Amino acid sequence: MEFIEINLIVFDVLTLNGKKHRYRLSDTAYGEYLIFKDNQPEFYLNVFDDSPHLSSLPDASSIYRFIESRLKTINPALSLKQHLYGLRISKEYDKVFRLKKLDIDNKL
């Protein structure tokens, strides 16, 4: 499996279960997605580099729905959203992560 080092924006959130971290890509990351498992970033997907047929879908919502349905067949624990709710308690900061590149075409 191929890995990529990527800079994520992180901030701390106070939840009922204690302090957690929320992760996101920069605002300029068009066509790039984080795939979460147990609210932690597990995979990285770039629509334009990794899945040529995804970039031919008509709009971003179609791409999102397609990826979401494929993830459910790969592993139901994977999600495009981080399901984490609470009060933001810190400023954003950058952190480098080493994530697995998800090739959604070859996984199915």
Biopython code that builds the backbone (N, CA, C, O; Angstrom):
import numpy as np
from Bio.PDB.StructureBuilder import StructureBuilder

atoms = [
    (1, "MET", "N", (0.845, -1.180, 0.000)),
    (1, "MET", "CA", (0.000, 0.000, 0.000)),
    (1, "MET", "C", (0.888, 1.239, 0.000)),
    (1, "MET", "O", (1.902, 1.295, 0.696)),
    (2, "GLU", "N", (0.499, 2.204, -0.772)),
    (2, "GLU", "CA", (1.253, 3.444, -0.907)),
    (2, "GLU", "C", (0.837, 4.428, 0.194)),
    (2, "GLU", "O", (-0.335, 4.512, 0.560)),
    (3, "PHE", "N", (1.819, 5.167, 0.709)),
    (3, "PHE", "CA", (1.558, 6.166, 1.745)),
    (3, "PHE", "C", (1.876, 7.551, 1.203)),
    (3, "PHE", "O", (2.655, 7.703, 0.262)),
    (4, "ILE", "N", (1.263, 8.556, 1.811)),
    (4, "ILE", "CA", (1.526, 9.946, 1.458)),
    (4, "ILE", "C", (1.622, 10.763, 2.742)),
    (4, "ILE", "O", (0.861, 10.552, 3.687)),
    (5, "GLU", "N", (2.564, 11.692, 2.761)),
    (5, "GLU", "CA", (2.644, 12.624, 3.887)),
    (5, "GLU", "C", (1.847, 13.859, 3.499)),
    (5, "GLU", "O", (2.072, 14.462, 2.450)),
    (6, "ILE", "N", (0.921, 14.217, 4.360)),
    (6, "ILE", "CA", (0.020, 15.316, 4.046)),
    (6, "ILE", "C", (-0.149, 16.214, 5.259)),
    (6, "ILE", "O", (-0.186, 15.749, 6.398)),
    (7, "ASN", "N", (-0.251, 17.500, 4.994)),
    (7, "ASN", "CA", (-0.413, 18.492, 6.041)),
    (7, "ASN", "C", (-1.901, 18.698, 6.303)),
    (7, "ASN", "O", (-2.630, 19.132, 5.411)),
    (8, "LEU", "N", (-2.358, 18.393, 7.508)),
    (8, "LEU", "CA", (-3.760, 18.564, 7.880)),
    (8, "LEU", "C", (-3.907, 19.713, 8.862)),
    (8, "LEU", "O", (-2.985, 20.033, 9.613)),
    (9, "ILE", "N", (-5.070, 20.322, 8.842)),
    (9, "ILE", "CA", (-5.410, 21.360, 9.811)),
    (9, "ILE", "C", (-6.128, 20.670, 10.960)),
    (9, "ILE", "O", (-7.077, 19.914, 10.751)),
    (10, "VAL", "N", (-5.666, 20.937, 12.170)),
    (10, "VAL", "CA", (-6.182, 20.263, 13.361)),
    (10, "VAL", "C", (-6.628, 21.316, 14.370)),
    (10, "VAL", "O", (-5.995, 22.364, 14.504)),
    (11, "PHE", "N", (-7.719, 21.032, 15.077)),
    (11, "PHE", "CA", (-8.061, 21.831, 16.252)),
    (11, "PHE", "C", (-8.714, 20.925, 17.280)),
    (11, "PHE", "O", (-9.272, 19.881, 16.946)),
    (12, "ASP", "N", (-8.634, 21.340, 18.528)),
    (12, "ASP", "CA", (-9.133, 20.538, 19.637)),
    (12, "ASP", "C", (-10.597, 20.854, 19.907)),
    (12, "ASP", "O", (-11.047, 21.993, 19.783)),
    (13, "VAL", "N", (-11.324, 19.805, 20.281)),
    (13, "VAL", "CA", (-12.754, 19.911, 20.579)),
    (13, "VAL", "C", (-13.003, 19.237, 21.920)),
    (13, "VAL", "O", (-12.511, 18.138, 22.177)),
    (14, "LEU", "N", (-13.770, 19.906, 22.769)),
    (14, "LEU", "CA", (-14.148, 19.331, 24.061)),
    (14, "LEU", "C", (-15.497, 18.642, 23.887)),
    (14, "LEU", "O", (-16.503, 19.295, 23.609)),
    (15, "THR", "N", (-15.514, 17.310, 24.055)),
    (15, "THR", "CA", (-16.740, 16.523, 23.911)),
    (15, "THR", "C", (-17.158, 15.992, 25.277)),
    (15, "THR", "O", (-16.477, 16.218, 26.278)),
    (16, "LEU", "N", (-18.261, 15.300, 25.307)),
    (16, "LEU", "CA", (-18.700, 14.678, 26.558)),
    (16, "LEU", "C", (-17.723, 13.591, 27.011)),
    (16, "LEU", "O", (-17.684, 13.249, 28.193)),
    (17, "ASN", "N", (-16.940, 13.050, 26.087)),
    (17, "ASN", "CA", (-15.953, 12.016, 26.404)),
    (17, "ASN", "C", (-14.544, 12.574, 26.580)),
    (17, "ASN", "O", (-13.584, 11.805, 26.631)),
    (18, "GLY", "N", (-14.402, 13.887, 26.672)),
    (18, "GLY", "CA", (-13.090, 14.491, 26.857)),
    (18, "GLY", "C", (-12.606, 15.224, 25.624)),
    (18, "GLY", "O", (-13.365, 15.461, 24.685)),
    (19, "LYS", "N", (-11.335, 15.581, 25.639)),
    (19, "LYS", "CA", (-10.737, 16.347, 24.547)),
    (19, "LYS", "C", (-10.433, 15.432, 23.360)),
    (19, "LYS", "O", (-9.804, 14.386, 23.517)),
    (20, "LYS", "N", (-10.884, 15.838, 22.177)),
    (20, "LYS", "CA", (-10.645, 15.113, 20.931)),
    (20, "LYS", "C", (-10.080, 16.088, 19.906)),
    (20, "LYS", "O", (-10.028, 17.294, 20.148)),
    (21, "HIS", "N", (-9.661, 15.568, 18.773)),
    (21, "HIS", "CA", (-9.109, 16.394, 17.703)),
    (21, "HIS", "C", (-9.980, 16.290, 16.464)),
    (21, "HIS", "O", (-10.451, 15.208, 16.114)),
    (22, "ARG", "N", (-10.192, 17.423, 15.802)),
    (22, "ARG", "CA", (-10.908, 17.447, 14.534)),
    (22, "ARG", "C", (-9.880, 17.738, 13.442)),
    (22, "ARG", "O", (-9.024, 18.610, 13.591)),
    (23, "TYR", "N", (-9.981, 16.991, 12.342)),
    (23, "TYR", "CA", (-9.011, 17.079, 11.253)),
    (23, "TYR", "C", (-9.707, 17.501, 9.971)),
    (23, "TYR", "O", (-10.853, 17.129, 9.716)),
    (24, "ARG", "N", (-8.989, 18.295, 9.159)),
    (24, "ARG", "CA", (-9.526, 18.659, 7.853)),
    (24, "ARG", "C", (-8.383, 19.029, 6.916)),
    (24, "ARG", "O", (-7.270, 19.338, 7.341)),
    (25, "LEU", "N", (-8.702, 18.987, 5.625)),
    (25, "LEU", "CA", (-7.766, 19.430, 4.607)),
    (25, "LEU", "C", (-7.885, 20.940, 4.468)),
    (25, "LEU", "O", (-8.837, 21.538, 4.968)),
    (26, "SER", "N", (-6.932, 21.551, 3.799)),
    (26, "SER", "CA", (-7.008, 22.997, 3.585)),
    (26, "SER", "C", (-8.180, 23.328, 2.667)),
    (26, "SER", "O", (-8.701, 22.448, 1.982)),
    (27, "ASP", "N", (-8.588, 24.574, 2.650)),
    (27, "ASP", "CA", (-9.719, 25.002, 1.832)),
    (27, "ASP", "C", (-9.424, 24.898, 0.335)),
    (27, "ASP", "O", (-10.352, 24.884, -0.474)),
    (28, "THR", "N", (-8.170, 24.826, -0.039)),
    (28, "THR", "CA", (-7.805, 24.749, -1.453)),
    (28, "THR", "C", (-7.679, 23.314, -1.943)),
    (28, "THR", "O", (-7.234, 23.095, -3.070)),
    (29, "ALA", "N", (-8.055, 22.338, -1.139)),
    (29, "ALA", "CA", (-7.905, 20.922, -1.480)),
    (29, "ALA", "C", (-9.120, 20.436, -2.264)),
    (29, "ALA", "O", (-9.910, 19.643, -1.753)),
    (30, "TYR", "N", (-9.274, 20.902, -3.488)),
    (30, "TYR", "CA", (-10.403, 20.502, -4.325)),
    (30, "TYR", "C", (-10.162, 19.102, -4.891)),
    (30, "TYR", "O", (-9.110, 18.830, -5.468)),
    (31, "GLY", "N", (-11.138, 18.226, -4.720)),
    (31, "GLY", "CA", (-11.016, 16.867, -5.232)),
    (31, "GLY", "C", (-10.224, 15.942, -4.328)),
    (31, "GLY", "O", (-9.920, 14.812, -4.709)),
    (32, "GLU", "N", (-9.887, 16.407, -3.138)),
    (32, "GLU", "CA", (-9.153, 15.599, -2.175)),
    (32, "GLU", "C", (-10.073, 15.303, -0.992)),
    (32, "GLU", "O", (-10.846, 16.157, -0.557)),
    (33, "TYR", "N", (-9.971, 14.086, -0.487)),
    (33, "TYR", "CA", (-10.842, 13.666, 0.602)),
    (33, "TYR", "C", (-10.049, 12.926, 1.668)),
    (33, "TYR", "O", (-9.110, 12.190, 1.363)),
    (34, "LEU", "N", (-10.439, 13.130, 2.917)),
    (34, "LEU", "CA", (-9.949, 12.324, 4.028)),
    (34, "LEU", "C", (-10.982, 11.247, 4.292)),
    (34, "LEU", "O", (-12.185, 11.507, 4.274)),
    (35, "ILE", "N", (-10.507, 10.041, 4.537)),
    (35, "ILE", "CA", (-11.380, 8.934, 4.886)),
    (35, "ILE", "C", (-11.094, 8.600, 6.347)),
    (35, "ILE", "O", (-9.951, 8.334, 6.719)),
    (36, "PHE", "N", (-12.137, 8.615, 7.167)),
    (36, "PHE", "CA", (-11.986, 8.417, 8.600)),
    (36, "PHE", "C", (-12.397, 7.016, 9.021)),
    (36, "PHE", "O", (-13.305, 6.411, 8.450)),
    (37, "LYS", "N", (-11.700, 6.518, 10.039)),
    (37, "LYS", "CA", (-12.082, 5.283, 10.712)),
    (37, "LYS", "C", (-11.971, 5.565, 12.204)),
    (37, "LYS", "O", (-10.902, 5.935, 12.688)),
    (38, "ASP", "N", (-13.047, 5.398, 12.919)),
    (38, "ASP", "CA", (-13.102, 5.710, 14.357)),
    (38, "ASP", "C", (-12.685, 7.153, 14.636)),
    (38, "ASP", "O", (-11.955, 7.422, 15.591)),
    (39, "ASN", "N", (-13.153, 8.075, 13.797)),
    (39, "ASN", "CA", (-12.900, 9.515, 13.925)),
    (39, "ASN", "C", (-11.433, 9.904, 13.780)),
    (39, "ASN", "O", (-11.051, 11.004, 14.180)),
    (40, "GLN", "N", (-10.618, 9.042, 13.227)),
    (40, "GLN", "CA", (-9.215, 9.329, 12.969)),
    (40, "GLN", "C", (-8.967, 9.255, 11.463)),
    (40, "GLN", "O", (-9.520, 8.381, 10.796)),
    (41, "PRO", "N", (-8.149, 10.154, 10.916)),
    (41, "PRO", "CA", (-7.861, 10.060, 9.482)),
    (41, "PRO", "C", (-7.089, 8.775, 9.182)),
    (41, "PRO", "O", (-6.029, 8.535, 9.759)),
    (42, "GLU", "N", (-7.617, 7.963, 8.292)),
    (42, "GLU", "CA", (-7.034, 6.662, 7.978)),
    (42, "GLU", "C", (-6.485, 6.622, 6.552)),
    (42, "GLU", "O", (-5.415, 6.065, 6.306)),
    (43, "PHE", "N", (-7.233, 7.224, 5.608)),
    (43, "PHE", "CA", (-6.858, 7.201, 4.203)),
    (43, "PHE", "C", (-6.959, 8.593, 3.600)),
    (43, "PHE", "O", (-7.630, 9.478, 4.130)),
    (44, "TYR", "N", (-6.271, 8.760, 2.477)),
    (44, "TYR", "CA", (-6.329, 9.975, 1.675)),
    (44, "TYR", "C", (-6.726, 9.566, 0.262)),
    (44, "TYR", "O", (-6.231, 8.568, -0.261)),
    (45, "LEU", "N", (-7.617, 10.332, -0.355)),
    (45, "LEU", "CA", (-8.054, 10.050, -1.721)),
    (45, "LEU", "C", (-8.023, 11.336, -2.528)),
    (45, "LEU", "O", (-8.615, 12.339, -2.132)),
    (46, "ASN", "N", (-7.327, 11.306, -3.668)),
    (46, "ASN", "CA", (-7.325, 12.410, -4.603)),
    (46, "ASN", "C", (-8.043, 11.935, -5.859)),
    (46, "ASN", "O", (-7.559, 11.040, -6.552)),
    (47, "VAL", "N", (-9.173, 12.520, -6.147)),
    (47, "VAL", "CA", (-10.021, 12.094, -7.256)),
    (47, "VAL", "C", (-9.290, 12.194, -8.593)),
    (47, "VAL", "O", (-9.446, 11.321, -9.446)),
    (48, "PHE", "N", (-8.510, 13.227, -8.781)),
    (48, "PHE", "CA", (-7.891, 13.468, -10.083)),
    (48, "PHE", "C", (-6.665, 12.602, -10.337)),
    (48, "PHE", "O", (-6.385, 12.248, -11.482)),
    (49, "ASP", "N", (-5.934, 12.256, -9.284)),
    (49, "ASP", "CA", (-4.739, 11.432, -9.454)),
    (49, "ASP", "C", (-5.052, 9.942, -9.439)),
    (49, "ASP", "O", (-4.488, 9.177, -10.221)),
    (50, "ASP", "N", (-5.936, 9.539, -8.564)),
    (50, "ASP", "CA", (-6.111, 8.125, -8.274)),
    (50, "ASP", "C", (-7.274, 7.453, -8.995)),
    (50, "ASP", "O", (-7.224, 6.250, -9.247)),
    (51, "SER", "N", (-8.297, 8.189, -9.324)),
    (51, "SER", "CA", (-9.489, 7.577, -9.889)),
    (51, "SER", "C", (-9.983, 8.395, -11.079)),
    (51, "SER", "O", (-10.862, 9.242, -10.926)),
    (52, "PRO", "N", (-9.427, 8.147, -12.255)),
    (52, "PRO", "CA", (-9.774, 8.976, -13.413)),
    (52, "PRO", "C", (-11.269, 9.000, -13.739)),
    (52, "PRO", "O", (-11.781, 10.035, -14.167)),
    (53, "HIS", "N", (-11.974, 7.896, -13.548)),
    (53, "HIS", "CA", (-13.398, 7.914, -13.890)),
    (53, "HIS", "C", (-14.219, 8.727, -12.890)),
    (53, "HIS", "O", (-15.318, 9.171, -13.224)),
    (54, "LEU", "N", (-13.712, 8.932, -11.673)),
    (54, "LEU", "CA", (-14.428, 9.768, -10.701)),
    (54, "LEU", "C", (-14.437, 11.222, -11.140)),
    (54, "LEU", "O", (-15.436, 11.918, -10.954)),
    (55, "SER", "N", (-13.337, 11.693, -11.723)),
    (55, "SER", "CA", (-13.266, 13.092, -12.133)),
    (55, "SER", "C", (-14.214, 13.390, -13.293)),
    (55, "SER", "O", (-14.465, 14.557, -13.594)),
    (56, "SER", "N", (-14.742, 12.359, -13.944)),
    (56, "SER", "CA", (-15.679, 12.584, -15.046)),
    (56, "SER", "C", (-17.131, 12.691, -14.561)),
    (56, "SER", "O", (-18.020, 12.985, -15.360)),
    (57, "LEU", "N", (-17.385, 12.460, -13.275)),
    (57, "LEU", "CA", (-18.739, 12.618, -12.738)),
    (57, "LEU", "C", (-19.136, 14.094, -12.797)),
    (57, "LEU", "O", (-18.264, 14.958, -12.705)),
    (58, "PRO", "N", (-20.422, 14.407, -12.946)),
    (58, "PRO", "CA", (-20.847, 15.773, -13.257)),
    (58, "PRO", "C", (-20.577, 16.837, -12.202)),
    (58, "PRO", "O", (-20.290, 17.979, -12.560)),
    (59, "ASP", "N", (-20.656, 16.507, -10.918)),
    (59, "ASP", "CA", (-20.443, 17.542, -9.898)),
    (59, "ASP", "C", (-19.901, 16.921, -8.615)),
    (59, "ASP", "O", (-19.833, 15.700, -8.472)),
    (60, "ALA", "N", (-19.519, 17.793, -7.691)),
    (60, "ALA", "CA", (-18.893, 17.343, -6.444)),
    (60, "ALA", "C", (-19.828, 16.475, -5.607)),
    (60, "ALA", "O", (-19.372, 15.540, -4.950)),
    (61, "SER", "N", (-21.119, 16.766, -5.620)),
    (61, "SER", "CA", (-22.040, 15.958, -4.809)),
    (61, "SER", "C", (-22.165, 14.545, -5.371)),
    (61, "SER", "O", (-22.335, 13.594, -4.607)),
    (62, "SER", "N", (-22.085, 14.389, -6.690)),
    (62, "SER", "CA", (-22.107, 13.048, -7.289)),
    (62, "SER", "C", (-20.872, 12.262, -6.904)),
    (62, "SER", "O", (-20.951, 11.072, -6.600)),
    (63, "ILE", "N", (-19.735, 12.927, -6.918)),
    (63, "ILE", "CA", (-18.480, 12.285, -6.523)),
    (63, "ILE", "C", (-18.568, 11.851, -5.073)),
    (63, "ILE", "O", (-18.197, 10.727, -4.735)),
    (64, "TYR", "N", (-19.054, 12.732, -4.215)),
    (64, "TYR", "CA", (-19.178, 12.449, -2.787)),
    (64, "TYR", "C", (-20.064, 11.229, -2.550)),
    (64, "TYR", "O", (-19.698, 10.332, -1.790)),
    (65, "ARG", "N", (-21.225, 11.194, -3.195)),
    (65, "ARG", "CA", (-22.152, 10.070, -3.028)),
    (65, "ARG", "C", (-21.542, 8.762, -3.545)),
    (65, "ARG", "O", (-21.715, 7.708, -2.934)),
    (66, "PHE", "N", (-20.828, 8.838, -4.674)),
    (66, "PHE", "CA", (-20.202, 7.651, -5.237)),
    (66, "PHE", "C", (-19.135, 7.096, -4.285)),
    (66, "PHE", "O", (-19.098, 5.894, -4.022)),
    (67, "ILE", "N", (-18.278, 7.968, -3.776)),
    (67, "ILE", "CA", (-17.226, 7.536, -2.846)),
    (67, "ILE", "C", (-17.841, 6.950, -1.588)),
    (67, "ILE", "O", (-17.405, 5.907, -1.100)),
    (68, "GLU", "N", (-18.857, 7.625, -1.064)),
    (68, "GLU", "CA", (-19.517, 7.148, 0.153)),
    (68, "GLU", "C", (-20.098, 5.741, -0.044)),
    (68, "GLU", "O", (-19.968, 4.893, 0.840)),
    (69, "SER", "N", (-20.728, 5.488, -1.178)),
    (69, "SER", "CA", (-21.307, 4.162, -1.416)),
    (69, "SER", "C", (-20.215, 3.105, -1.583)),
    (69, "SER", "O", (-20.383, 1.970, -1.137)),
    (70, "ARG", "N", (-19.107, 3.464, -2.215)),
    (70, "ARG", "CA", (-17.993, 2.522, -2.370)),
    (70, "ARG", "C", (-17.350, 2.187, -1.031)),
    (70, "ARG", "O", (-16.965, 1.044, -0.784)),
    (71, "LEU", "N", (-17.237, 3.197, -0.169)),
    (71, "LEU", "CA", (-16.636, 2.957, 1.149)),
    (71, "LEU", "C", (-17.445, 1.957, 1.950)),
    (71, "LEU", "O", (-16.878, 1.132, 2.667)),
    (72, "LYS", "N", (-18.755, 2.018, 1.838)),
    (72, "LYS", "CA", (-19.615, 1.087, 2.580)),
    (72, "LYS", "C", (-19.394, -0.354, 2.127)),
    (72, "LYS", "O", (-19.562, -1.281, 2.920)),
    (73, "THR", "N", (-19.020, -0.552, 0.866)),
    (73, "THR", "CA", (-18.753, -1.913, 0.396)),
    (73, "THR", "C", (-17.348, -2.377, 0.782)),
    (73, "THR", "O", (-17.114, -3.571, 0.971)),
    (74, "ILE", "N", (-16.413, -1.431, 0.898)),
    (74, "ILE", "CA", (-15.044, -1.775, 1.302)),
    (74, "ILE", "C", (-15.023, -2.135, 2.783)),
    (74, "ILE", "O", (-14.569, -3.210, 3.173)),
    (75, "ASN", "N", (-15.528, -1.202, 3.603)),
    (75, "ASN", "CA", (-15.525, -1.377, 5.051)),
    (75, "ASN", "C", (-16.560, -0.417, 5.638)),
    (75, "ASN", "O", (-16.381, 0.796, 5.528)),
    (76, "PRO", "N", (-17.619, -0.904, 6.246)),
    (76, "PRO", "CA", (-18.659, -0.017, 6.792)),
    (76, "PRO", "C", (-18.155, 0.938, 7.878)),
    (76, "PRO", "O", (-18.835, 1.915, 8.191)),
    (77, "ALA", "N", (-17.001, 0.682, 8.448)),
    (77, "ALA", "CA", (-16.459, 1.561, 9.492)),
    (77, "ALA", "C", (-15.809, 2.818, 8.902)),
    (77, "ALA", "O", (-15.500, 3.753, 9.640)),
    (78, "LEU", "N", (-15.601, 2.850, 7.587)),
    (78, "LEU", "CA", (-14.985, 4.009, 6.938)),
    (78, "LEU", "C", (-16.039, 5.058, 6.628)),
    (78, "LEU", "O", (-17.183, 4.736, 6.308)),
    (79, "SER", "N", (-15.630, 6.334, 6.730)),
    (79, "SER", "CA", (-16.568, 7.423, 6.495)),
    (79, "SER", "C", (-15.840, 8.634, 5.928)),
    (79, "SER", "O", (-14.655, 8.840, 6.188)),
    (80, "LEU", "N", (-16.559, 9.422, 5.159)),
    (80, "LEU", "CA", (-16.017, 10.691, 4.669)),
    (80, "LEU", "C", (-16.150, 11.800, 5.703)),
    (80, "LEU", "O", (-15.539, 12.860, 5.564)),
    (81, "LYS", "N", (-16.940, 11.562, 6.729)),
    (81, "LYS", "CA", (-17.165, 12.573, 7.760)),
    (81, "LYS", "C", (-16.590, 12.104, 9.081)),
    (81, "LYS", "O", (-16.581, 10.915, 9.399)),
    (82, "GLN", "N", (-16.118, 13.061, 9.827)),
    (82, "GLN", "CA", (-15.675, 12.781, 11.189)),
    (82, "GLN", "C", (-16.857, 13.067, 12.102)),
    (82, "GLN", "O", (-17.293, 14.213, 12.206)),
    (83, "HIS", "N", (-17.372, 12.062, 12.752)),
    (83, "HIS", "CA", (-18.552, 12.210, 13.604)),
    (83, "HIS", "C", (-18.106, 12.580, 15.010)),
    (83, "HIS", "O", (-17.965, 11.730, 15.889)),
    (84, "LEU", "N", (-17.890, 13.867, 15.188)),
    (84, "LEU", "CA", (-17.344, 14.379, 16.438)),
    (84, "LEU", "C", (-18.008, 15.719, 16.735)),
    (84, "LEU", "O", (-17.925, 16.649, 15.933)),
    (85, "TYR", "N", (-18.658, 15.813, 17.872)),
    (85, "TYR", "CA", (-19.409, 17.019, 18.213)),
    (85, "TYR", "C", (-18.977, 17.524, 19.584)),
    (85, "TYR", "O", (-18.819, 16.750, 20.528)),
    (86, "GLY", "N", (-18.790, 18.832, 19.671)),
    (86, "GLY", "CA", (-18.397, 19.427, 20.934)),
    (86, "GLY", "C", (-18.039, 20.886, 20.749)),
    (86, "GLY", "O", (-18.327, 21.485, 19.713)),
    (87, "LEU", "N", (-17.414, 21.443, 21.757)),
    (87, "LEU", "CA", (-17.011, 22.846, 21.737)),
    (87, "LEU", "C", (-15.557, 22.976, 21.323)),
    (87, "LEU", "O", (-14.686, 22.276, 21.841)),
    (88, "ARG", "N", (-15.308, 23.864, 20.401)),
    (88, "ARG", "CA", (-13.941, 24.117, 19.953)),
    (88, "ARG", "C", (-13.180, 24.809, 21.079)),
    (88, "ARG", "O", (-13.648, 25.805, 21.630)),
    (89, "ILE", "N", (-11.993, 24.271, 21.423)),
    (89, "ILE", "CA", (-11.250, 24.841, 22.554)),
    (89, "ILE", "C", (-9.840, 25.271, 22.188)),
    (89, "ILE", "O", (-9.066, 25.638, 23.072)),
    (90, "SER", "N", (-9.483, 25.234, 20.897)),
    (90, "SER", "CA", (-8.150, 25.684, 20.516)),
    (90, "SER", "C", (-8.185, 26.325, 19.136)),
    (90, "SER", "O", (-9.153, 26.188, 18.388)),
    (91, "LYS", "N", (-7.109, 27.022, 18.824)),
    (91, "LYS", "CA", (-6.942, 27.554, 17.486)),
    (91, "LYS", "C", (-6.480, 26.432, 16.561)),
    (91, "LYS", "O", (-5.994, 25.395, 17.012)),
    (92, "GLU", "N", (-6.640, 26.658, 15.276)),
    (92, "GLU", "CA", (-6.179, 25.671, 14.300)),
    (92, "GLU", "C", (-4.656, 25.657, 14.254)),
    (92, "GLU", "O", (-4.004, 26.689, 14.411)),
    (93, "TYR", "N", (-4.113, 24.482, 14.039)),
    (93, "TYR", "CA", (-2.683, 24.333, 13.833)),
    (93, "TYR", "C", (-2.456, 23.255, 12.790)),
    (93, "TYR", "O", (-3.319, 22.405, 12.567)),
    (94, "ASP", "N", (-1.296, 23.288, 12.153)),
    (94, "ASP", "CA", (-0.960, 22.318, 11.109)),
    (94, "ASP", "C", (-0.183, 21.158, 11.704)),
    (94, "ASP", "O", (0.622, 21.327, 12.620)),
    (95, "LYS", "N", (-0.442, 19.982, 11.164)),
    (95, "LYS", "CA", (0.278, 18.795, 11.593)),
    (95, "LYS", "C", (0.433, 17.864, 10.396)),
    (95, "LYS", "O", (-0.505, 17.682, 9.619)),
    (96, "VAL", "N", (1.605, 17.280, 10.251)),
    (96, "VAL", "CA", (1.876, 16.375, 9.142)),
    (96, "VAL", "C", (1.497, 14.956, 9.550)),
    (96, "VAL", "O", (1.875, 14.476, 10.619)),
    (97, "PHE", "N", (0.739, 14.295, 8.674)),
    (97, "PHE", "CA", (0.304, 12.917, 8.896)),
    (97, "PHE", "C", (0.802, 12.049, 7.753)),
    (97, "PHE", "O", (0.971, 12.516, 6.626)),
    (98, "ARG", "N", (1.029, 10.806, 8.054)),
    (98, "ARG", "CA", (1.378, 9.813, 7.037)),
    (98, "ARG", "C", (0.166, 8.905, 6.880)),
    (98, "ARG", "O", (-0.107, 8.054, 7.727)),
    (99, "LEU", "N", (-0.560, 9.101, 5.774)),
    (99, "LEU", "CA", (-1.798, 8.378, 5.539)),
    (99, "LEU", "C", (-1.658, 7.425, 4.365)),
    (99, "LEU", "O", (-0.851, 7.645, 3.462)),
    (100, "LYS", "N", (-2.451, 6.368, 4.388)),
    (100, "LYS", "CA", (-2.491, 5.424, 3.271)),
    (100, "LYS", "C", (-3.300, 6.064, 2.147)),
    (100, "LYS", "O", (-4.333, 6.690, 2.388)),
    (101, "LYS", "N", (-2.815, 5.896, 0.913)),
    (101, "LYS", "CA", (-3.574, 6.359, -0.243)),
    (101, "LYS", "C", (-4.612, 5.305, -0.589)),
    (101, "LYS", "O", (-4.281, 4.133, -0.771)),
    (102, "LEU", "N", (-5.846, 5.715, -0.677)),
    (102, "LEU", "CA", (-6.931, 4.798, -1.002)),
    (102, "LEU", "C", (-7.172, 4.842, -2.501)),
    (102, "LEU", "O", (-7.535, 5.878, -3.057)),
    (103, "ASP", "N", (-6.968, 3.714, -3.139)),
    (103, "ASP", "CA", (-7.289, 3.581, -4.559)),
    (103, "ASP", "C", (-8.644, 2.899, -4.630)),
    (103, "ASP", "O", (-8.746, 1.673, -4.586)),
    (104, "ILE", "N", (-9.666, 3.705, -4.738)),
    (104, "ILE", "CA", (-11.035, 3.199, -4.642)),
    (104, "ILE", "C", (-11.386, 2.271, -5.792)),
    (104, "ILE", "O", (-12.272, 1.429, -5.647)),
    (105, "ASP", "N", (-10.718, 2.399, -6.925)),
    (105, "ASP", "CA", (-11.004, 1.527, -8.074)),
    (105, "ASP", "C", (-10.488, 0.112, -7.853)),
    (105, "ASP", "O", (-11.163, -0.859, -8.196)),
    (106, "ASN", "N", (-9.300, -0.008, -7.285)),
    (106, "ASN", "CA", (-8.690, -1.334, -7.124)),
    (106, "ASN", "C", (-9.178, -2.061, -5.883)),
    (106, "ASN", "O", (-8.979, -3.271, -5.771)),
    (107, "LYS", "N", (-9.804, -1.369, -4.955)),
    (107, "LYS", "CA", (-10.288, -1.993, -3.734)),
    (107, "LYS", "C", (-11.546, -2.820, -3.975)),
    (107, "LYS", "O", (-11.891, -3.679, -3.163)),
    (108, "LEU", "N", (-12.240, -2.562, -5.101)),
    (108, "LEU", "CA", (-13.534, -3.212, -5.320)),
    (108, "LEU", "C", (-13.465, -4.236, -6.422)),
    (108, "LEU", "O", (-14.469, -4.876, -6.734)),
]
sb = StructureBuilder()
sb.init_structure("model")
sb.init_model(0)
sb.init_chain("A")
sb.init_seg("    ")
for serial, (resi, resn, name, xyz) in enumerate(atoms, 1):
    if name == "N":
        sb.init_residue(resn, " ", resi, " ")
    sb.init_atom(name, np.array(xyz, "f"), 0.0, 1.0, " ", f" {name:<3s}", serial, name[0])
structure = sb.get_structure()
